[in-house]
Amino acid sequence: MAALKNYDGKYWRDLFDSRIGKTTWPYGSGVWSKKEWVLPEIDSDDIVSAFEGNSNLFWAERYGKQFLSMNDLWVKHCGISHTGSFKDLGMTVLVSQVNRLRKMNRPVVGVGCASTGDTSAALSAYCAAAGIPSIVFLPANRISLAQLVQPIANGAFVLSIDTDFDGCMQLIREVTAELPIYLANSLNSLRLEGQKTAAIEILQQFDWEVPDWVIVPGGNLGNIYAFYKGFHMCKELGLVDKIPRLVCAQAANANPLYLHYKAGWDQEFKPVKANTTFASAIQIGDPVSIDRAVYALKKSNGIVEEASEQELMDAMAQADSTGMFICPHTGVALAALIKLRNQGIIGTNDRTVVVSTAHGLKFTQSKIDYHSNDIKDLACKYANPPMQVKADFGSVMDVLKKYLLSKVPKN
Ligand SMILES: N[C@@H](CCOP(=O)(O)O)C(=O)O
């Protein structure tokens, strides 16, 4: 692109003023900022806020309306927490109980887990805070760098094992049967007791009005059951008179629950070999909580959906483009929602909550790959790579001119 050799400030000011109105340039350090501005009073509708109140449940207004024609779509962000995932909710309960047991001189020397990243991060943090040794089994080269560094930094004994998550899970079960290590994966119901509080909190945040749908990404499948447990408890207590329909969303590359659902539940469950997925935290083929998950889905008239790599990455990119910064697993949940919307199963006005399980900052490599258009066999159609530009005023003005004109609303 040719650089603007003779930058004509007045020409551009007049052009923009004529296109978008004189009074729309209140800020900046250039000539526009020298105009006298009286800031308009803003209306509550103008407020752009990530969160409703001071909570972790936010209305995904733009994403819902723009991409799904939905008016009542919410994201429950469980990744805004100490170690950046929903695992903190359960781990505080479990490690507190272990703390108590140790004070009672019970023979618990350490706490251990197999992990795809988030469980080990939470376990190591809470154990470190309590001065309890933690041992984590991680599948080598299968978790994000941000997740790997968490237990390392928190002083856990980290075993990087040359197998997948299911292999690590099998090993930790065998090891904890032999050694005084307390097992911290979600087959331990203490974890679920903590995790179910997210469901109770959703109801409280909606002032005990029950949403129509809650969509949860699923891997080891403790979480979908924990949500059911929380909703069911509120119903039993008479706080609400029904529970939401649950949707469990799986990556198509690791979809044993989806296959079981499609086979009609009655067939015997068959574990699968989980293939590589960007949703690495749910890359699990033999989930420990399969029976609980099936129970939760049956009881809530639930649905299981799956998302391909293309679908989950595109959903994540679109969501991010509306101001979110979600993890790929939340991309799986959104991709499932898109499918259910397209099939007319979830309606325009259905109040729907998508559970975002971890912070997007734990999964930056997948976003970098996508926005660099650098993923084999994937069309990165919403990629937004940075523009390389020469360090001269004319070149910068040239690209900005083109960009801004493409953004001026057409009357
Ligand atoms: N995604 C999990 C896998 C282990 O699940 P858990 O809920 O049984 O601990 C992880 O973050 O490690």
The ligand as an SDF file (V2000), in Angstrom:
LIG
                    3D

 12 11  0  0  0  0  0  0  0  0999 V2000
   -9.9660  -31.6230   33.2500 N   0  0  0  0  0  0  0  0  0  0  0  0
   -9.4330  -32.2300   34.4230 C   0  0  0  0  0  0  0  0  0  0  0  0
   -9.2720  -33.6950   34.3210 C   0  0  0  0  0  0  0  0  0  0  0  0
   -9.3990  -34.3130   35.6830 C   0  0  0  0  0  0  0  0  0  0  0  0
  -10.7080  -34.1150   36.1110 O   0  0  0  0  0  0  0  0  0  0  0  0
  -11.2080  -34.1910   37.6060 P   0  0  0  0  0  0  0  0  0  0  0  0
  -12.3540  -33.2480   37.6510 O   0  0  0  0  0  0  0  0  0  0  0  0
  -11.5610  -35.5910   37.8480 O   0  0  0  0  0  0  0  0  0  0  0  0
  -10.1130  -33.7450   38.4970 O   0  0  0  0  0  0  0  0  0  0  0  0
   -8.1670  -31.5120   34.8640 C   0  0  0  0  0  0  0  0  0  0  0  0
   -8.1560  -30.2960   34.8620 O   0  0  0  0  0  0  0  0  0  0  0  0
   -7.2010  -32.1440   35.2300 O   0  0  0  0  0  0  0  0  0  0  0  0
  1  2  1  0
  2  3  1  0
  2 10  1  0
  3  4  1  0
  4  5  1  0
  5  6  1  0
  6  7  2  0
  6  8  1  0
  6  9  1  0
 10 11  2  0
 10 12  1  0
M  END
$$$$
